[in-house]
Amino acid sequence: MARRPIFVPLIDGKRFVREIHVDFQWFPGFAKSQKQKSIRALHAMAREQYQVCNPLEVSSKSEDPMGVALSSFNLKFTTQKGRTFTVEAAFQGSKVFERGGPFIDIFEMEPKEAKRDERLRNSGRLTKFSFFKEDWPLEPKTAFYDWLYINALLKNPNLARKVTDIDGFTDIEFNPDRSINCQARAVALYCALYHNDKLEEALESPESFRSLYAGRISDPHEPDEVARLI
């Protein structure tokens, strides 16, 4: 057995994403086919236990082409200066450490190469993010990644339109015990902002976006290990 989160967009206007931790049968192995068996098992339990009717896996392991396209390794955006990056490379290249960064040459790398760049491991403690001279603090923890991802998604209008019909998002590779940022959570946040008509307001400025994370609450009707709300 394994436990992974599914991120559900909320439309109550006060909260944005419900994070449900789902227990399901895990199929070990590195083969894509094994990952997809695990995804099917996770989605089956999400439907059965939590009434998530139309879940989508957001990763390169997804059996849905839309889920593959939404992977941060595949999702690309073009800046006003005509430079095109993947979300993953832009995120990694924006990191600033005690002894270096941002390493903007990473922006041009393939996503796997970007993530494995030795400077990201050998430059000391992470201190902030800096994207085209706009600095982002480390708190709230997922704010910069979510902002970067949502802005990239909006530059892919076909995906941005289709994804709003989905009621839950997973990433089989994401383990909250080992990682912080998650592409599935970022998509769910986009959908919540869209359905609550708060997208334009949230993206007015970095400060507006970071304000979304102020005063996070826990649902008193859900135990902490089952759901967290942002």
Beta strands, then each sheet from edge to edge (+ up, - down):
strand 1: 2-9
strand 2: 17-24
strand 3: 55-57
strand 4: 76-78
strand 5: 84-86
strand 6: 95-97
strand 7: 126-131
strand 8: 134-136
strand 9: 168-170
strand 10: 227-229
sheet 1: 1+ 2- 10+
sheet 2: 3+ 9+
sheet 3: 4+ 5-
sheet 4: 6+ 7- 8+
end
